[in-house]
């Protein structure tokens, strides 16, 4: 099935290809593709914890507010990018950012103590500082993520608890050839000139109300699926 659909390029790496990026910024896609390719090319990266989170963003990107372990940050029009770990960053040419990121992730693998060390923040301070030599403190001011509703020609729809049902998928396919998944349990339908599709999406269970209580509800897998349940 994986080979036939082409949706999973590497089974061993599937749980660790966790890269988040602002869905409204297509200019960042090359960096995402380079980072993903670098992770896939290194067999050791398959050993990363499934909760490892990588971010690709602008300096004010909303994904930087997510609990990422490593970020590649590139200003608009800049020829370099900053690899950031634990609030410290090092600037390199954009073409070299993915290589440096994988090197840092390799050091994280070496520094892990046990299976419950999921994230960089689980390491002692000295171990975190050693992950990215030559780094200096950086600070970012992430913007708020887009709330459900219309944003120009794009429509943001919240998926309750992140559980995308077949009815929701069919409704989305019917209105757009492209749908972008966000880190905020929502999907973005880009280039949507016709706003009359909103009722059909809402009828399928997608939430378009920016004040919905679903924005404040989340869930955990719990036992036995979560090693930190206790």
C-alpha positions, 0 to 999 in steps of 0.5 A: 500500500505504501509503495502504491500510494507513494505517501510514505517514502520510508517506513522506518522514518515515518514516525519522525518526519514531524516538520511543521511550517506556516501553511500560508508561506509557500516560500518556505517549502524548499527548506521543508523539502531539504530538511525532510530529504536530509532526515530520510537520507540518514538511517540514524534519524529513524531512531529519533523519538516520535515526539521530536518536532522540527519547525521551519519558519520566518522569525515571526512564524506561528509554528515557533510557538509550538514545542519544537526541538529544532527550528530552521528560521529564514527571514524573507529574502535572506540567503541564509537561515538560522538553526535554532535549538533551545533558544540558541541559534547559528546562521548558515547558508540556507542550502546548508541548514538541513545538513546542520540540523541533521548533525544536531539531531544526531548529537541529540540521539547520542545524548539521550539517556532512556526511552522517556527522553523524548525532547531536547528539553528533557536533557540536562542544560549542559547537554542541550548547550552542546547540541549546537556549538557556536550558537548564540541566544536568539529571540522570536515573537511568534504570531498567533496561529490563524483561527477558523474562518475566512482569511482572504482567499483561504478558509481555515477549518478546525478539525475537532480533536484532530480526528479527520473523518471520511465525511470531512475528507470527501467534503474537502476534496469536493471543494479544492484540489489542495488542502494544507494540514496545520499543527493546530488541528485545522486544515487550510483550503487555499485560493478559495474564491467562492465562499459558498462552500462553507456550509458544506464543510460545516455540515461535514463536521468541520468547524468554521466559527472562530469562537468555537469551544473546540479551540480549547479542547485537546486530548492525550492518547494515555495508557498504554500508548504514552510512555509518560502517562504516569 
